[in-house]
Amino acid sequence: MPYVNVRILDDNVTAQQKSDVIAGITDVLVKVLGKNPDSTFVVIDEVPLENWGYKGKSVAELRKQPKA
């Protein structure tokens, strides 16, 4: 019973894109590992930009900075 947790930024990802990610990950587990899709779970957690840090700052802060 595979369980895959995907964390992405909450950044205007559409329902169709999420559906495609779930289908694609399930397909890889079926093709590569022979897993049963009926018992394969994929969960997508969308993390707010303020809660995702990089280089000591949140992604929200980094996106406000001028491009170098």
C-alpha distances in whole Angstrom, upper triangle without the diagonal:
4,7,10,13,16,20,23,26,27,30,30,27,27,24,25,24,21,20,20,18,15,16,17,14,11,14,14,11,11,15,15,11,11,8,8,9,9,5,6,8,11,13,17,19,23,25,29,31,33,30,29,32,33,36,37,37,35,34,36,39,38,38,42,43,46,44,46
4,6,10,13,16,19,23,24,27,27,24,24,22,22,21,18,17,18,15,13,14,14,11,9,12,12,8,10,13,13,10,11,8,9,9,10,7,5,6,8,11,14,17,20,22,26,28,30,27,26,28,29,33,33,34,31,30,33,36,35,35,38,40,42,41,43
4,7,10,13,16,20,21,23,24,21,22,20,21,19,16,16,17,14,11,13,14,10,10,13,13,10,13,16,15,13,14,11,12,11,12,9,6,5,6,8,11,13,17,19,23,25,27,24,23,25,26,30,30,30,28,27,29,32,32,32,35,37,39,38,40
4,6,10,13,17,18,20,21,18,19,18,18,16,13,14,14,11,9,12,12,8,9,12,12,10,13,15,15,14,15,12,14,12,14,12,8,6,5,6,8,11,14,16,20,22,24,21,20,22,23,27,27,27,25,24,26,29,28,29,32,33,36,35,36
4,7,10,13,15,17,19,16,18,17,18,16,12,14,15,11,10,13,13,10,12,15,14,13,16,19,18,17,19,16,17,15,17,15,11,8,6,5,6,7,11,12,16,18,20,17,16,19,20,24,24,24,21,21,23,26,25,25,29,30,33,32,34
4,6,10,12,14,16,13,15,15,16,13,10,12,13,9,9,13,12,10,12,15,14,14,17,19,18,18,20,18,19,17,19,17,14,11,7,6,5,6,8,10,14,15,18,15,14,17,18,21,22,22,19,18,20,23,22,22,26,27,29,28,31
4,7,9,12,14,12,15,15,16,14,11,14,15,12,12,16,15,13,16,19,18,18,21,23,22,22,24,22,23,21,22,21,17,14,11,8,6,5,6,7,10,12,14,12,10,13,15,18,19,18,15,14,16,19,19,19,22,24,26,26,28
4,6,8,11,9,12,13,15,12,10,14,14,11,13,16,15,14,17,20,19,20,23,24,24,24,26,24,25,23,24,23,20,17,13,11,7,6,5,6,9,10,13,11,9,12,14,17,18,17,14,12,14,17,16,16,19,21,23,23,25
4,5,9,8,12,14,16,13,12,16,16,14,16,19,19,18,21,23,22,23,26,28,27,28,30,28,29,26,28,26,23,20,16,14,10,8,5,5,6,6,9,9,7,11,12,16,17,15,11,9,10,14,13,13,16,18,20,20,23
4,6,7,10,12,14,12,11,15,16,15,16,19,20,19,22,24,24,25,28,29,29,30,31,29,29,26,28,27,24,20,17,14,10,8,5,5,5,6,10,10,10,13,15,19,19,17,13,11,11,15,15,14,16,19,21,21,25
4,6,9,12,14,12,12,16,16,15,17,20,20,20,23,25,25,26,29,30,30,31,33,31,31,28,29,29,26,23,19,17,13,12,8,9,8,8,11,12,11,14,16,19,20,17,14,11,10,14,14,12,14,17,19,19,22
4,6,9,11,10,11,14,15,14,17,19,19,20,23,24,25,27,29,30,30,32,33,31,31,27,29,29,26,23,19,17,14,13,10,11,11,11,14,16,15,18,20,23,24,21,17,14,14,17,17,15,17,20,21,21,25
4,7,8,6,7,10,11,11,13,15,16,17,19,20,21,23,25,26,27,28,29,27,27,24,25,25,22,20,16,14,11,11,9,11,12,13,16,17,16,19,20,24,25,22,19,16,16,20,19,17,20,22,24,23,26
4,5,5,6,9,10,11,13,14,15,17,19,20,21,23,24,26,27,28,29,27,26,23,24,25,22,19,16,15,12,13,11,14,15,16,20,20,19,23,24,27,28,26,22,20,19,23,23,20,23,26,27,26,30
4,5,5,6,9,10,11,12,14,15,17,18,20,21,23,24,26,27,27,25,24,20,21,22,19,17,14,13,11,13,12,15,17,18,22,21,21,25,26,30,31,28,25,22,22,26,26,24,26,29,31,30,33
4,5,5,6,9,10,10,12,14,15,16,18,20,21,22,24,25,25,24,23,19,20,22,19,17,15,15,13,15,15,18,19,21,24,24,23,26,28,31,32,30,27,24,24,28,27,25,28,30,31,31,34
4,5,5,6,9,10,10,12,14,15,16,19,20,21,22,24,24,23,23,19,21,22,19,17,14,13,11,13,13,16,17,18,22,22,20,23,24,28,29,27,24,21,22,25,25,22,25,28,29,28,30
4,5,5,6,9,10,11,12,14,15,17,18,20,21,22,23,21,20,17,18,19,16,13,10,10,8,10,10,14,16,18,21,20,19,22,23,27,28,26,23,21,22,25,25,23,26,28,30,29,32
4,5,5,6,9,10,11,12,14,16,16,18,20,21,21,19,18,14,16,17,14,13,10,11,10,13,14,17,20,21,25,24,23,26,27,31,32,30,27,24,25,29,28,27,30,32,34,32,35
4,5,5,6,9,10,10,12,14,15,16,18,19,20,18,18,15,17,18,15,14,11,13,12,15,15,19,21,22,26,25,23,26,27,30,32,30,27,25,26,29,28,27,30,32,33,31,34
4,5,5,6,8,10,11,12,14,15,16,18,18,17,17,14,17,17,13,12,9,10,9,12,13,16,19,20,23,22,20,23,24,27,29,28,25,22,24,27,26,25,28,30,31,30,32
4,6,5,6,9,10,11,12,14,16,16,17,14,14,11,13,13,10,9,6,8,8,12,14,17,20,22,25,23,22,25,26,29,31,30,27,24,26,29,29,28,31,33,34,33,36
4,6,5,6,9,10,10,12,14,15,15,13,13,10,12,13,10,10,9,11,12,16,17,21,24,25,28,27,25,28,29,32,34,33,30,28,29,33,32,30,34,36,37,35,38
4,5,5,6,9,10,10,12,14,14,13,14,11,14,15,12,12,10,13,13,16,18,21,24,25,28,26,24,27,27,31,32,32,29,27,28,32,30,29,33,34,35,33,35
4,5,5,6,9,10,11,11,13,11,12,10,13,13,9,9,8,10,11,15,17,19,23,24,27,25,23,25,26,29,31,30,28,26,28,31,30,29,33,34,35,34,36
4,5,5,6,9,10,10,10,8,9,6,10,10,7,8,7,11,13,16,19,22,25,27,30,27,26,28,29,32,34,33,31,29,31,34,33,32,36,37,39,37,39
4,5,5,6,8,10,10,9,10,8,11,12,10,12,11,15,16,20,22,25,28,29,32,30,28,31,31,34,36,35,33,31,33,36,35,34,37,39,40,38,40
4,5,5,6,8,9,9,11,10,14,14,11,13,12,15,16,20,22,24,27,28,31,29,27,29,29,32,34,34,32,30,32,35,33,33,37,38,39,37,38
4,6,5,5,6,6,8,8,12,11,8,10,11,14,16,19,22,24,28,29,32,30,28,30,30,33,35,35,33,31,33,36,35,34,38,39,41,39,41
4,6,6,5,5,6,7,10,11,9,12,13,17,19,22,25,27,31,32,35,33,31,33,34,37,38,38,36,34,36,39,38,38,41,42,44,42,44
4,6,6,8,10,10,14,14,13,15,16,19,21,24,27,29,33,34,36,34,32,34,34,37,39,39,37,35,37,40,38,38,42,43,44,42,43
4,6,8,11,12,16,15,13,16,16,19,21,24,26,29,32,33,36,33,31,33,32,35,37,37,36,34,37,39,37,37,41,42,43,41,42
4,5,9,11,14,13,11,14,15,19,21,24,27,29,32,34,36,33,31,33,33,36,38,38,36,35,38,40,39,39,42,43,45,43,44
4,7,9,12,12,11,14,16,20,22,25,28,31,34,36,38,36,34,36,36,39,41,41,39,37,40,43,41,41,45,46,47,45,47
4,6,9,8,7,11,13,16,19,22,26,28,32,33,36,33,32,34,35,38,39,39,37,35,38,41,40,39,43,44,46,44,46
4,5,6,6,10,13,16,19,23,26,29,32,34,37,34,33,35,36,40,41,41,38,37,39,42,41,41,44,46,47,46,48
4,5,5,8,10,14,17,20,23,26,30,32,34,32,31,34,35,38,39,39,36,34,36,40,39,38,41,43,45,43,46
4,6,8,11,15,18,21,24,27,31,33,35,33,32,35,37,40,41,40,38,36,38,41,41,40,43,45,47,46,48
4,7,10,13,17,19,23,26,29,32,34,31,30,33,35,38,39,38,36,35,37,40,39,39,42,44,46,45,47
4,7,10,13,17,20,23,26,28,31,28,27,30,31,35,36,35,33,31,33,36,36,35,39,41,43,41,43
4,7,10,13,16,19,23,25,27,25,24,27,29,32,33,32,29,28,30,33,33,33,36,38,40,39,41
4,7,10,13,16,20,22,24,22,21,24,25,29,30,29,26,25,26,30,29,29,32,34,36,35,37
4,6,10,13,16,19,21,18,18,21,23,27,27,26,23,22,24,27,27,26,30,32,34,33,36
4,6,10,13,15,18,16,15,18,20,24,25,23,20,19,20,23,23,23,26,28,30,30,32
4,6,10,12,14,12,12,16,18,22,22,20,17,16,17,21,21,21,24,26,28,28,31
4,7,9,12,10,10,14,16,20,20,18,15,13,14,18,18,17,20,23,25,25,28
4,6,8,6,7,10,13,17,17,15,11,11,11,15,15,15,18,20,23,23,26
4,5,5,7,10,13,17,16,13,10,9,9,12,13,13,15,18,21,22,24
4,5,5,8,11,14,13,10,7,5,5,9,10,9,11,14,17,18,21
4,6,8,11,13,12,9,5,6,5,8,10,11,12,14,18,19,22
4,6,10,13,12,10,6,8,9,11,12,13,15,17,20,21,24
4,7,10,10,8,5,6,8,10,10,12,14,16,19,19,21
4,7,6,5,4,6,9,9,9,12,14,14,18,18,19
4,5,5,6,7,10,10,8,11,14,13,16,16,17
4,6,8,9,12,11,9,12,14,13,15,15,15
4,7,10,12,10,10,13,14,14,17,17,18
4,6,8,6,7,10,11,11,14,15,17
4,5,5,6,9,10,11,15,16,18
4,5,5,6,9,10,13,14,16
4,6,5,7,9,12,14,17
4,5,5,7,11,12,15
4,5,5,9,10,12
4,5,8,9,12
4,7,9,12
4,6,9
4,6
4
